[in-house]
Amino acid sequence: MATFKLIGRVGLLKISSPPVNALGLAVRKGIVDGIAQAEKAGAKALVLAGDGVTFPAGADIAEFATGGHRTQPTLGEVIERLDKASMPTVAAMHGTALGGGLEVALACHWRVMSKAAKCGLPEVHLGLLPGAGGTQRLPRLIGCAPAIKIMTSGAPLGAAEAAKLGLADEVVAAVDGEGVAEAAVGFAEALADGVDPSRVVSARPLEVEGGVEAFFGAAREGARKAAKGELAPLLIVDAVRAAAEAPSFEAGLSRESELFAQLAAGPEARALQHVFFAERQISKVVGVDAPPRPIESAAVIGAGTMGGGIAMCFANKGIPVTLVDKSPEALETRIGGIRAAYEANVAKGKLSEDKLGARMRCISTATSLDDPACSTADLYVEAVFERLELKKAIFKELDAIAKPGALLCTNTSTLDIDKIASATSRPQDVCGTHFFSPANIMPLLENVRGSASSGETLATVMAMGKKLGKKAVLAGNCFGFIGNRMIEGYCRESYFLLEEGCVPRDVDAPVRALGLAMGPLQMQDLAGIDIGYNIRKDQPDLYGPADRYPLLADRIAEAGRLGQKTKAGWYDYAAGRNPVDDPWVADFIEKFSAEQGVTRRAISAEEVLDRCMLPMVNEGFKCLEEGIAQRESDIDIVFLYGYGFPRRLGGPMHWARHIREGGLPKLAADLQRYGAEHPNGTYWTPSALLLEEAAVAAEAEAAPEPAAATA
């Protein structure tokens, strides 16, 4: 895991633990042994380098679940050994020196960095803080303000910025590990013998401009505003404050350890680590091992907002795309909108003029699928109105002009993929690609498996999603797939809550208090109230005899209040995009309740939250039970990246299982209780899988604790 050799008078300790040289137990032991070997060999200096693609890219995250990170030597003990080395130490940083990897580098006396390398302390994304001295050493090296910014954002730094801050002592042209290690050995050879005390970061004084109270008060408030309810950014500021106030470096380390332990034991860290692993699981498609087909060109049918956004997704990655619409005016308008969006990014410094030109050159237009440019595409995405017969007509055309093996994809959000595929002679090449709006911004892509979709087709759309920079989740074919199927009961209960006694803000506020960016009614105003209305009218068999029809939602749409697009929906938007309570809506709802013979009542925030969230989670278990979703964690990714569910709660399934009081046993009981009190739909009938999981959880909870061993 770590090999030592002497090059002249300089020791080179190379860490090798593919793929990212994570600082697991074997690596930690190897570093301690390597330092001892260097001292025994009488090395003038010691260079620490990574084998393969990177300098150590952080701790072994899997050890947090097992407690392996506490096995000696711990990372903190390894770093302490480096800090007190009897010879100068040089970190040779290439690839990504992140987390514990950067903490190791901070304990070295010098840092040599590849011009292509990145470094950072991203522990905040796992609900943690740097726990091996990072909060104590980084501010001593570069100052409190930039150190706090680096740690609370978790964003990586490039070599030039690292050098400017004083984090990197020398930037070298070499990119690969061998070249950077060679440069670092040369750098070490030129150093004077012995350790320069001023290079020991832990021994440096730390001064705070403007005084401790004023600086850290402002820093904590800034972190709070940016934290979105997360605790880790606030405790990072507290740990840096300890670096400034503690009577010794060791006392600061002790405070850092206390704060790290507080976070590690909390629900936020568990949730964020769940998200970390969930993001890495989504690309694994159970039962599919076929290779993906190459996607070198695409065509998007429909030049509406969605079609234009999807075309931008391809252009952003340099993939030529033809935007097809029978209306030349629609094409002209959409191309103008795409250019305006890119120009806005240029104005903000997010895009260069050259890249704007390159992206626009990737997009061509056509008014017919008979255009020669359309017949050569490797992949087609249909993005027209949510009308089954219209989509089937387009797929019949695509079947006639597309080359063999081309993928035929539909951007439907609710319609049956198999019915659309039935219009073709090649259903094996058909699948759903449900982009979320605006497609060029929203990170989620729901890829939908039809009953005949081949393994090669599924492998290709999943690879395409990754290439486009999306969080691509595979879903089965049913109404609404994963996300919209689960959100349907959430929205329907919001209407019934209005009918029974709430006004819009009463419904949205508890959901926002949970941590979502907006509640169900504000979300509908943003998306367009007409979307749900049209789905209900186009699919009259959507609701069964046990389902209560959401008539109030139809009435508000028929009143012409379609949301932000008409400046009026459940809220008023005359002054802009911020929702404003509208007395007209409150009066409209009260009259509707009276018309329906409903006696309005006060409804608690707890009931509102339960009646919105519990049907959603129950439907998630039904998706698992029916094979619509592969994993609970896939469902969580859909809601984190498609619906704004807060990362600190891990997603709706993680929240229900691990964070909501009472866990799954209480969830099952509450579903049955609400179903008896408010028989509004089948979404209250607990999933068989949920009942099974709840019984297992209840049994585990009731099991007696194992008896303590006695002497």
TILO-242983 format. One line per 2 residues: their letters; for each residue x, y, z of C-alpha. Coordinates in pm, 1 decimal. Example, Ala and Ser with C-alpha at 12.3 -4.5 7.8 and 13.67 -1.06 7.14 Angstrom:
2
as> 1230.0:-450.0:780.0; 1367.0:-106.0:714.0
% end
This chain:
711
ma> 0.0:0.0:0.0; 301.5:232.0:40.8
tf> 653.4:173.4:-90.2; 970.7:355.0:12.2
kl> 1287.1:404.4:-187.4; 1588.6:631.1:-156.2
ig> 1672.9:849.8:-456.4; 2009.9:1003.0:-382.3
rv> 1956.4:1156.7:-39.9; 1580.0:1199.3:-77.8
gl> 1329.5:937.8:31.4; 1026.1:880.4:-191.8
lk> 721.9:727.0:-24.9; 465.4:628.8:-286.5
is> 109.2:541.0:-184.9; -63.9:278.2:-397.1
sp> -426.2:187.4:-322.2; -628.7:203.9:-645.5
pv> -840.3:362.9:-766.9; -800.8:686.2:-565.2
na> -541.7:596.9:-298.9; -799.0:635.2:-20.4
lg> -644.2:656.8:324.2; -764.1:322.9:459.2
la> -590.6:133.3:738.2; -329.3:-37.2:517.2
vr> -229.7:297.5:362.6; -208.2:463.7:703.4
kg> 20.0:188.9:831.1; 228.2:218.0:514.1
iv> 285.3:591.6:566.0; 395.7:546.2:928.3
dg> 629.4:261.8:826.6; 765.6:469.7:537.6
ia> 853.5:762.3:764.9; 1040.1:521.9:993.1
qa> 1227.8:377.8:694.2; 1326.8:726.0:578.2
ek> 1460.9:813.3:922.5; 1649.3:485.6:946.3
ag> 1800.0:540.1:599.6; 1918.8:888.0:700.6
ak> 1723.0:1056.7:422.6; 1775.6:1430.9:390.1
al> 1405.8:1480.6:306.0; 1095.8:1273.5:238.1
vl> 858.0:1314.1:-57.7; 505.5:1178.4:-21.8
ag> 342.3:1093.0:-357.0; 49.8:899.3:-498.4
dg> 80.6:614.2:-745.8; -155.3:603.1:-1043.0
vt> -407.0:878.2:-1111.8; -393.1:1080.6:-791.8
fp> -241.3:1184.8:-462.9; -461.8:1039.7:-184.5
ag> -812.5:1161.8:-262.6; -945.7:1135.7:90.8
ad> -1044.4:896.3:363.9; -1196.1:556.5:293.1
ia> -1564.6:653.9:332.3; -1665.9:290.1:380.6
ef> -1468.0:287.1:708.0; -1708.0:539.4:863.4
at> -1986.0:279.4:858.7; -1771.5:12.5:1025.8
gg> -1573.2:231.8:1263.7; -1255.3:133.7:1080.2
hr> -1143.7:498.0:1066.9; -1079.2:474.6:1442.3
tq> -839.1:178.9:1409.6; -479.0:276.4:1486.1
pt> -294.5:435.2:1337.4; -578.9:678.8:1280.4
lg> -541.9:944.5:1015.1; -483.3:1200.0:1289.9
ev> -197.3:989.8:1428.0; -43.9:953.9:1081.3
ie> -59.1:1328.8:1033.8; 90.6:1390.3:1378.1
rl> 380.5:1161.0:1279.2; 435.3:1366.0:962.5
dk> 409.8:1690.4:1157.2; 691.8:1580.2:1387.2
as> 913.6:1417.0:1123.6; 1284.1:1472.7:1180.1
mp> 1344.1:1570.7:815.4; 1169.9:1809.5:573.2
tv> 862.0:1652.7:413.1; 723.8:1742.6:70.1
aa> 377.9:1652.9:-62.9; 380.4:1581.1:-438.6
mh> 18.9:1657.0:-531.3; -135.3:1543.2:-859.2
gt> -488.8:1445.7:-951.2; -727.1:1535.2:-668.7
al> -583.0:1589.2:-321.2; -909.3:1602.1:-131.6
gg> -1021.1:1565.1:227.8; -777.9:1355.6:426.8
gl> -537.8:1372.6:133.0; -510.4:1749.7:166.3
ev> -486.2:1717.5:545.4; -184.2:1491.4:491.1
al> -35.0:1753.1:258.1; -98.3:2029.3:515.7
ac> 108.8:1835.2:769.1; 401.7:1830.7:526.7
hw> 647.5:2120.1:535.6; 623.2:2191.3:161.9
rv> 367.4:2127.3:-111.6; 453.6:2080.1:-480.1
ms> 145.4:2070.7:-703.6; 79.5:1974.3:-1063.7
ka> -68.9:2255.2:-1272.4; -361.3:2020.8:-1349.1
ak> -422.7:1912.0:-990.0; -708.9:2011.4:-764.5
cg> -726.0:2015.6:-388.0; -996.3:2078.2:-130.8
lp> -1173.0:1973.8:187.5; -1517.1:1846.1:79.1
ev> -1616.4:1679.3:409.0; -1907.3:1922.4:443.0
hl> -2080.4:1730.8:161.5; -2080.1:1424.4:389.5
gl> -2218.9:1618.5:684.4; -1876.2:1628.3:848.3
lp> -1585.5:1864.3:904.9; -1218.1:1792.1:832.3
ga> -1132.5:1576.9:1132.6; -758.0:1524.6:1102.8
gg> -634.2:1875.5:1172.8; -766.2:2046.6:860.0
tq> -966.2:2305.1:1054.1; -656.8:2387.1:1260.7
rl> -382.7:2386.2:997.2; -553.1:2542.8:693.9
pr> -635.5:2876.8:865.9; -279.3:2892.4:1001.3
li> -149.1:2849.4:648.7; -380.1:3077.2:445.8
gc> -588.9:3275.8:695.9; -929.7:3223.3:855.9
ap> -1156.3:3375.8:589.4; -1030.9:3177.3:287.1
ai> -1000.9:2862.3:499.1; -1363.3:2888.0:611.6
ki> -1476.6:2950.9:253.3; -1290.5:2643.9:127.1
mt> -1424.7:2417.1:400.7; -1786.8:2535.8:413.4
sg> -1826.1:2526.3:35.3; -1640.1:2199.1:-11.4
ap> -1539.5:2327.0:-356.0; -1201.5:2220.1:-499.3
lg> -922.7:2466.5:-582.7; -707.7:2463.3:-892.9
aa> -329.8:2483.4:-865.8; -307.7:2852.3:-959.9
ea> -553.1:2953.9:-687.7; -384.4:2725.2:-434.9
ak> -49.9:2889.6:-509.2; -201.0:3237.5:-482.0
lg> -338.8:3154.2:-137.2; -7.6:3005.5:-23.4
la> -139.8:2651.0:-7.1; 94.3:2530.8:-283.7
de> 461.9:2630.1:-266.2; 546.8:2536.2:-623.1
vv> 334.8:2452.9:-927.9; 496.8:2224.4:-1184.8
aa> 411.0:2150.0:-1547.2; 402.3:1773.6:-1499.5
vd> 54.7:1619.4:-1492.2; 115.1:1250.7:-1420.3
ge> 219.1:1114.5:-1083.4; 565.5:1008.1:-1196.8
gv> 648.0:1353.9:-1331.2; 519.4:1535.9:-1023.1
ae> 706.0:1299.0:-789.8; 1025.3:1354.7:-989.3
aa> 979.3:1733.0:-966.9; 913.4:1707.7:-593.6
vg> 1228.9:1500.4:-540.4; 1427.8:1770.0:-721.7
fa> 1259.4:2035.9:-506.6; 1344.8:1840.8:-189.3
ea> 1706.3:1792.1:-297.5; 1749.9:2170.9:-308.9
la> 1622.0:2223.4:45.3; 1859.8:2297.9:328.5
dg> 1925.0:2016.2:571.7; 1700.2:1998.9:875.0
vd> 1345.7:2114.8:940.1; 1282.9:2489.0:920.1
ps> 1056.6:2557.5:1223.5; 865.0:2822.6:1028.0
rv> 749.5:2551.1:785.7; 572.8:2350.7:1057.9
vs> 214.3:2466.6:1003.1; 93.3:2355.3:1345.6
ar> 347.0:2586.6:1511.7; 240.0:2899.2:1323.2
pl> 51.6:3173.5:1507.9; -302.8:3257.0:1398.5
ev> -420.1:3616.3:1398.2; -779.9:3721.2:1333.8
eg> -841.4:4053.5:1161.9; -1102.9:4268.0:1333.3
gv> -1108.4:4061.8:1651.1; -1235.9:3714.1:1729.1
ea> -1592.2:3804.7:1832.2; -1669.2:4026.5:1533.4
ff> -1503.5:3801.9:1275.5; -1650.9:3470.6:1388.3
ga> -1993.3:3619.7:1458.1; -2011.0:3738.0:1097.9
ar> -1859.2:3413.5:966.6; -2114.9:3199.7:1150.5
eg> -2404.6:3411.6:1029.1; -2277.0:3387.6:670.8
ar> -2243.7:3011.2:703.4; -2594.2:2985.2:849.6
ka> -2748.8:3170.9:555.7; -2572.3:2950.9:302.4
ak> -2613.9:2622.2:490.3; -2976.7:2540.6:396.1
ge> -3035.6:2404.2:743.9; -2719.4:2192.6:754.2
la> -2516.0:2186.2:1074.4; -2168.9:2102.1:942.1
pl> -2089.5:2449.8:797.4; -2163.9:2610.5:1134.9
li> -1943.8:2367.7:1325.4; -1662.9:2422.0:1074.4
vd> -1667.6:2790.1:1173.2; -1666.2:2686.7:1540.2
av> -1365.7:2460.4:1481.3; -1171.2:2741.4:1312.5
ra> -1262.2:2965.0:1605.1; -1105.0:2704.2:1831.6
aa> -787.1:2732.6:1623.6; -783.6:3104.6:1704.6
ea> -883.4:3084.5:2071.3; -750.7:2756.2:2209.9
ps> -444.8:2786.3:2435.9; -249.5:2536.0:2224.0
fe> -261.7:2360.0:1889.5; -338.7:2035.4:2073.5
ag> -636.5:2196.2:2248.1; -767.2:2311.3:1910.5
ls> -730.9:1958.1:1774.5; -924.3:1828.3:2073.2
re> -1209.5:2070.4:2001.7; -1205.1:1970.4:1634.4
se> -1237.3:1604.9:1741.4; -1534.5:1686.0:1965.7
lf> -1714.3:1868.7:1687.2; -1634.0:1593.9:1435.9
aq> -1775.5:1331.4:1673.4; -2091.1:1538.9:1721.7
la> -2147.7:1549.2:1346.0; -2049.1:1187.4:1281.9
ag> -2307.8:1064.8:1532.7; -2586.9:1281.0:1392.1
pe> -2861.1:1214.2:1136.4; -2726.7:1472.7:890.9
ar> -2398.9:1289.2:833.6; -2580.1:958.9:795.6
al> -2815.0:1112.7:539.1; -2542.2:1283.5:337.7
qh> -2328.1:969.6:333.8; -2635.2:779.3:212.9
vf> -2658.5:1032.4:-71.6; -2286.8:989.3:-148.0
fa> -2327.7:614.5:-199.8; -2667.9:651.0:-370.6
er> -2512.8:872.7:-637.1; -2262.7:598.2:-712.8
qi> -2526.6:325.7:-728.7; -2766.0:477.5:-981.7
sk> -2560.6:382.4:-1287.3; -2569.4:12.3:-1193.7
vv> -2857.2:-145.3:-1385.0; -2953.9:-482.0:-1243.0
gv> -2942.9:-754.0:-1507.8; -2794.6:-536.3:-1783.2
da> -2435.3:-593.1:-1888.7; -2462.0:-499.8:-2258.4
pp> -2219.9:-236.6:-2390.3; -2368.7:103.3:-2479.0
rp> -2389.9:216.2:-2840.0; -2191.5:527.3:-2935.3
ie> -2393.6:850.7:-2943.0; -2223.1:1095.2:-3177.9
sa> -2527.6:1287.4:-3300.9; -2883.9:1349.1:-3186.1
av> -3214.4:1497.4:-3296.7; -3477.2:1658.8:-3075.4
ig> -3834.5:1679.9:-3202.5; -4028.6:1979.7:-3072.1
ag> -3890.0:2332.6:-3036.0; -4074.3:2423.8:-2719.1
tm> -3906.0:2515.4:-2392.5; -3833.8:2151.7:-2313.5
gg> -3705.4:2064.8:-2661.1; -3475.8:2366.1:-2663.8
gi> -3339.0:2276.8:-2321.2; -3271.5:1918.1:-2427.7
am> -3091.3:2040.1:-2741.7; -2873.4:2257.7:-2517.2
cf> -2782.1:1950.8:-2309.2; -2631.8:1785.9:-2617.8
an> -2466.1:2103.9:-2745.4; -2311.4:2167.3:-2403.2
kg> -2120.3:1840.8:-2441.1; -2018.9:1900.5:-2802.4
ip> -2269.3:1653.7:-2951.4; -2421.8:1776.2:-3281.0
vt> -2799.5:1799.5:-3247.1; -3078.2:1882.7:-3492.6
lv> -3378.9:2063.0:-3346.0; -3688.9:1967.9:-3546.2
dk> -4021.6:2152.8:-3556.9; -4269.8:2201.3:-3838.9
sp> -4293.7:2572.1:-3750.8; -4004.5:2787.4:-3879.0
ea> -4120.2:3060.8:-3640.4; -4099.3:2826.0:-3341.8
le> -3747.7:2723.5:-3444.6; -3638.2:3083.8:-3486.3
tr> -3780.2:3177.5:-3146.4; -3617.8:2881.0:-2973.3
ig> -3275.4:2931.8:-3131.8; -3294.4:3294.7:-3021.1
gi> -3380.5:3181.5:-2669.0; -3091.3:2935.7:-2663.0
ra> -2847.2:3203.3:-2778.4; -2983.3:3445.7:-2517.4
ay> -2933.9:3185.5:-2243.8; -2573.0:3130.0:-2349.7
ea> -2510.9:3505.6:-2376.3; -2640.4:3549.3:-2021.4
nv> -2380.8:3296.6:-1905.4; -2110.5:3484.8:-2095.5
ak> -2216.6:3807.3:-1921.1; -2187.6:3630.8:-1583.9
gk> -1840.1:3499.5:-1666.7; -1961.0:3137.9:-1670.6
ls> -1897.9:3082.4:-2042.4; -1644.4:3212.9:-2292.0
ed> -1738.8:3364.8:-2627.6; -1552.0:3080.7:-2799.8
kl> -1757.3:2817.2:-2617.3; -2078.0:3004.2:-2695.6
ga> -1990.1:2989.0:-3065.0; -1893.6:2621.9:-3045.5
rm> -2220.4:2529.4:-2875.0; -2435.4:2722.9:-3119.7
rc> -2255.1:2551.4:-3408.7; -2357.3:2215.8:-3259.2
is> -2725.7:2303.3:-3305.5; -2889.2:2286.3:-3649.0
ta> -3258.6:2303.4:-3734.7; -3504.0:2124.3:-3960.4
ts> -3875.9:2166.8:-4030.1; -3933.5:1803.1:-4121.2
ld> -3804.0:1460.0:-4026.9; -3750.8:1410.4:-4401.9
dp> -3454.2:1647.8:-4378.6; -3135.8:1447.1:-4457.7
ac> -2976.8:1560.7:-4128.3; -3248.4:1376.1:-3937.3
st> -3188.7:1033.1:-4087.9; -2832.0:999.4:-3959.5
ad> -2888.6:1065.6:-3587.2; -2779.7:803.0:-3335.6
ly> -3051.1:906.1:-3091.2; -3385.1:1087.2:-3113.7
ve> -3564.5:1258.0:-2826.4; -3929.0:1342.0:-2889.7
av> -4033.5:1642.8:-2677.9; -4377.8:1747.5:-2800.9
fe> -4700.8:1803.7:-2605.4; -4814.4:1528.8:-2367.4
rl> -5063.8:1378.2:-2612.0; -5041.6:1003.5:-2674.7
el> -5171.5:1005.1:-3032.2; -4936.7:1289.3:-3131.7
kk> -4638.9:1105.5:-2987.4; -4737.7:780.4:-3159.2
ai> -4761.7:962.7:-3492.4; -4410.9:1102.1:-3448.6
fk> -4271.1:760.6:-3354.8; -4427.9:612.4:-3665.8
el> -4238.1:873.8:-3868.7; -3916.9:806.2:-3677.1
da> -3951.5:434.6:-3744.7; -3958.0:511.2:-4116.5
ia> -3654.8:740.9:-4131.0; -3419.0:641.7:-3847.1
kp> -3123.6:419.9:-3927.2; -3113.5:67.3:-3779.9
ga> -2996.9:71.4:-3417.8; -3083.4:436.1:-3355.1
ll> -3246.6:497.8:-3018.0; -3601.6:635.9:-3021.9
ct> -3668.9:816.7:-2694.4; -3974.1:998.6:-2562.5
nt> -3963.2:1278.8:-2309.6; -4307.9:1193.4:-2174.0
st> -4357.5:1251.5:-1802.2; -4656.2:1019.4:-1750.6
ld> -4756.8:831.5:-2068.5; -4719.2:457.8:-2133.4
id> -4387.3:387.0:-2307.9; -4517.8:60.6:-2452.9
ki> -4813.0:232.6:-2620.4; -4573.1:480.1:-2780.9
as> -4336.5:198.1:-2884.1; -4628.8:12.0:-3044.4
at> -4623.4:269.0:-3326.5; -4283.8:132.5:-3437.2
sr> -4147.2:-193.6:-3573.1; -3854.5:-176.0:-3328.0
pq> -3982.0:-150.6:-2969.9; -3645.0:-283.7:-2850.0
dv> -3492.9:53.6:-2945.1; -3759.7:260.4:-2766.7
cg> -3739.4:396.1:-2412.9; -3834.7:699.4:-2208.8
th> -3595.9:983.8:-2134.5; -3781.6:1208.5:-1891.6
ff> -3580.4:1529.9:-1863.8; -3688.5:1766.0:-1588.3
sp> -3759.6:2129.5:-1673.7; -3562.0:2340.4:-1746.3
an> -3374.4:2053.3:-1907.6; -3046.3:2241.2:-1950.9
im> -3035.4:2317.9:-1576.0; -3212.9:2041.1:-1383.6
pl> -2971.7:1754.6:-1311.6; -3219.9:1465.2:-1303.2
le> -3293.2:1231.9:-1594.3; -3546.6:950.4:-1548.3
nv> -3474.7:683.8:-1808.8; -3777.0:458.2:-1850.8
rg> -3762.4:91.9:-1944.8; -4031.9:-29.6:-2183.6
sa> -4133.2:-395.8:-2174.7; -3934.0:-456.7:-2495.6
ss> -3641.2:-215.7:-2435.1; -3319.3:-407.4:-2497.0
ge> -3027.0:-421.9:-2258.4; -2821.1:-235.3:-2515.2
tl> -3082.7:40.7:-2532.1; -3088.0:76.7:-2153.4
at> -2708.5:74.0:-2128.9; -2693.9:344.5:-2396.0
vm> -2944.5:583.7:-2238.3; -2779.3:543.0:-1897.9
am> -2437.9:617.1:-2053.4; -2591.9:910.0:-2240.4
gk> -2726.0:1053.9:-1915.4; -2383.1:1034.5:-1759.8
kl> -2224.4:1194.8:-2066.6; -2474.6:1482.0:-2045.8
gk> -2380.3:1535.8:-1681.3; -2716.5:1414.9:-1549.5
ka> -2808.2:1203.9:-1249.7; -2966.4:929.5:-1458.9
vl> -3201.9:691.0:-1275.7; -3365.7:391.0:-1441.9
ag> -3742.3:359.2:-1385.8; -4002.9:106.9:-1488.1
nc> -4302.0:185.2:-1707.8; -4611.6:300.2:-1518.6
fg> -4810.6:621.5:-1481.8; -4562.9:891.9:-1379.0
fi> -4270.8:645.7:-1353.3; -4100.2:709.7:-1015.4
gn> -4116.4:1082.9:-947.3; -4452.1:1189.1:-1088.7
rm> -4620.0:870.1:-967.7; -4507.8:945.3:-612.6
ie> -4584.1:1316.4:-636.8; -4944.4:1256.4:-749.4
gy> -5076.0:1162.9:-404.5; -4869.0:1442.2:-249.3
cr> -5043.6:1694.2:-474.7; -5388.9:1538.5:-446.3
es> -5383.0:1553.4:-66.5; -5279.8:1920.3:-88.5
yf> -5608.2:1993.6:-272.3; -5813.8:1804.1:-15.4
ll> -5641.4:1991.5:268.2; -5751.0:2316.9:103.3
ee> -6105.2:2189.0:74.3; -6112.0:2083.2:441.2
gc> -5983.3:2404.6:597.5; -5643.1:2527.0:477.8
vp> -5541.0:2817.8:259.0; -5242.7:2765.5:24.3
rd> -4981.3:2895.8:266.7; -5107.1:2658.1:539.7
vd> -5026.9:2366.5:308.5; -4693.1:2487.3:175.3
ap> -4540.3:2618.8:499.9; -4495.6:2282.5:683.0
vr> -4336.3:2129.0:373.5; -4094.8:2422.0:343.5
al> -4021.4:2393.2:716.3; -3913.0:2034.2:653.7
gl> -3653.6:2175.4:414.5; -3803.2:2161.1:65.8
am> -3760.5:2474.2:-143.8; -4135.8:2500.3:-200.6
gp> -4455.2:2324.7:-103.1; -4689.4:2133.8:-337.3
lq> -4906.5:2430.3:-435.0; -4618.5:2667.0:-507.0
mq> -4456.8:2384.0:-706.4; -4771.8:2350.4:-916.3
dl> -4779.5:2725.1:-977.8; -4421.7:2703.2:-1103.2
ag> -4480.3:2401.8:-1330.2; -4823.2:2515.9:-1451.4
id> -5157.1:2409.9:-1304.0; -5272.8:2319.6:-1655.1
ig> -5026.3:2028.3:-1671.0; -5211.4:1825.2:-1409.6
yn> -5546.1:1941.8:-1545.9; -5462.4:1820.4:-1897.6
ir> -5337.2:1485.5:-1767.7; -5663.4:1430.5:-1579.6
kd> -5871.3:1518.8:-1886.4; -5660.4:1313.4:-2128.7
qp> -5649.5:1006.2:-1902.7; -6004.9:963.4:-1768.3
dl> -5920.3:616.6:-1633.6; -5642.9:760.1:-1413.0
yg> -5853.7:730.9:-1097.9; -6032.9:419.0:-982.5
pa> -6353.5:387.1:-779.3; -6155.7:412.7:-452.6
dr> -5992.7:741.8:-555.2; -6143.3:1078.2:-467.7
yp> -6130.7:1314.9:-765.3; -5948.1:1648.7:-708.9
ll> -6226.4:1870.0:-842.2; -6094.7:2185.8:-674.0
ad> -5777.4:2168.2:-886.2; -5989.0:2151.7:-1201.8
ri> -6193.3:2451.3:-1091.9; -5889.3:2673.3:-1028.9
ae> -5751.7:2581.7:-1374.4; -6087.3:2648.9:-1540.2
ag> -6086.5:2991.0:-1372.7; -5779.9:3068.0:-1587.4
rl> -5537.2:3065.0:-1295.6; -5255.3:2847.0:-1430.8
gq> -4972.2:2963.8:-1205.8; -4676.1:3190.1:-1274.3
kt> -4736.2:3180.7:-1651.4; -5068.3:3367.8:-1602.4
ka> -4942.0:3566.1:-1300.2; -5207.8:3394.6:-1089.7
gw> -5255.7:3042.9:-958.2; -5285.0:2928.1:-599.3
yd> -5095.6:3250.8:-526.3; -5079.5:3592.6:-690.2
ya> -4771.1:3674.0:-902.5; -4862.7:4019.3:-1032.4
ag> -4548.0:4167.5:-877.0; -4306.6:3893.3:-987.0
rn> -4219.0:3532.6:-908.2; -4258.6:3547.2:-530.8
pv> -4590.5:3395.2:-420.2; -4829.4:3641.8:-257.2
dd> -5139.5:3531.9:-65.6; -5450.7:3612.2:-266.3
pw> -5781.6:3682.6:-84.1; -5964.1:3583.5:-404.3
va> -5821.4:3229.4:-375.8; -5917.4:3199.9:-8.0
df> -6272.1:3308.5:-90.1; -6284.7:3075.7:-393.3
ie> -6179.8:2778.0:-178.0; -6430.7:2858.5:98.0
kf> -6715.4:2878.4:-153.2; -6605.2:2548.2:-307.4
sa> -6602.5:2381.2:35.9; -6954.7:2507.1:103.5
eq> -7070.2:2384.6:-237.9; -6931.8:2038.8:-158.2
gv> -7096.3:2035.6:185.5; -6760.2:2030.1:366.0
tr> -6738.4:2189.7:711.3; -6401.6:2359.6:725.3
ra> -6179.0:2306.6:1031.1; -5840.9:2402.8:1171.8
is> -5572.2:2159.7:1051.6; -5239.2:2125.9:1232.0
ae> -4903.8:2162.1:1057.1; -4824.0:1805.1:1162.8
ev> -5131.9:1668.6:986.9; -5056.4:1875.5:676.8
ld> -4702.5:1739.6:657.6; -4812.4:1380.8:715.8
rc> -5089.9:1393.0:458.6; -4856.5:1533.1:194.2
ml> -4549.2:1320.8:266.0; -4680.0:980.1:373.3
pm> -4865.6:893.6:49.6; -4547.6:984.0:-137.8
vn> -4331.6:747.2:66.4; -4591.4:469.0:54.9
eg> -4602.4:497.5:-323.9; -4223.0:471.7:-321.3
fk> -4247.4:134.0:-148.1; -4504.9:26.0:-407.1
cl> -4258.0:128.0:-681.1; -3999.9:-101.5:-521.4
ee> -4252.5:-380.6:-475.7; -4352.4:-364.2:-844.4
gi> -3997.2:-328.0:-977.2; -4057.5:27.7:-1100.2
aq> -3755.7:140.0:-895.7; -3446.0:-73.5:-847.4
re> -3344.6:62.4:-506.9; -3470.9:289.3:-228.8
sd> -3164.5:502.5:-288.8; -3265.0:551.7:-655.5
id> -3596.2:697.9:-537.6; -3410.3:932.6:-305.9
iv> -3192.0:1053.9:-594.0; -3504.9:1127.5:-800.6
fl> -3640.5:1353.3:-527.3; -3309.0:1513.8:-436.4
yg> -3232.7:1616.4:-794.0; -3579.6:1644.3:-946.0
yg> -3797.5:1789.8:-672.1; -3564.5:1979.5:-439.4
fp> -3580.2:1742.7:-142.6; -3310.5:1855.6:105.5
rr> -2987.1:1656.4:96.9; -2956.2:1673.4:475.5
lg> -3263.4:1446.2:498.4; -3124.4:1197.2:246.0
gp> -3439.9:1178.1:32.2; -3797.9:1078.4:120.5
mh> -3723.9:708.0:169.1; -3423.2:769.5:394.2
wa> -3620.8:1034.5:584.3; -3909.4:796.2:647.0
rh> -3688.4:506.9:751.8; -3421.7:682.5:957.6
ir> -3523.6:1039.2:1049.5; -3901.5:1066.2:1092.5
eg> -3993.8:980.1:1449.1; -4101.9:618.1:1486.4
gl> -3948.6:502.1:1159.5; -4130.0:250.7:940.0
pk> -4352.9:97.5:1212.0; -4508.6:437.8:1284.9
la> -4528.6:516.1:912.8; -4734.0:200.8:850.0
ad> -4963.8:275.1:1145.1; -5010.7:638.4:1040.6
lq> -5100.3:538.5:685.0; -5372.4:309.7:816.3
ry> -5503.1:578.9:1053.1; -5514.4:853.2:789.7
ga> -5666.4:612.9:539.0; -5951.9:542.9:780.4
eh> -6001.5:913.7:857.6; -5958.4:1041.6:500.3
pn> -6038.9:766.1:246.8; -5920.1:974.1:-46.5
gt> -5729.1:713.5:-244.2; -5539.4:387.3:-266.1
yw> -5222.2:572.2:-173.0; -5323.5:525.4:193.5
tp> -5321.2:144.9:163.3; -4978.9:43.1:298.2
sa> -4751.9:-134.0:54.4; -4700.8:-501.8:135.4
ll> -4326.8:-437.5:122.6; -4362.4:-150.5:369.5
le> -4562.4:-368.0:611.4; -4296.0:-637.6:586.7
ea> -4011.8:-389.1:645.6; -4203.7:-222.8:930.3
av> -4251.7:-559.0:1103.3; -3880.1:-634.4:1076.0
aa> -3794.0:-290.1:1215.8; -4041.6:-328.9:1503.5
ea> -3899.6:-670.4:1589.5; -3544.4:-535.8:1588.2
ea> -3648.6:-244.9:1808.9; -3818.9:-477.6:2057.4
ap> -3523.4:-716.6:2079.5; -3343.5:-693.5:2415.4
ep> -2998.1:-541.6:2426.2; -2725.2:-808.4:2453.0
aa> -2612.4:-853.3:2811.4; -2285.7:-685.6:2902.9
at> -1994.7:-919.2:2964.1; -1890.5:-954.2:3328.3
a> -1551.8:-1034.4:3469.5
% end
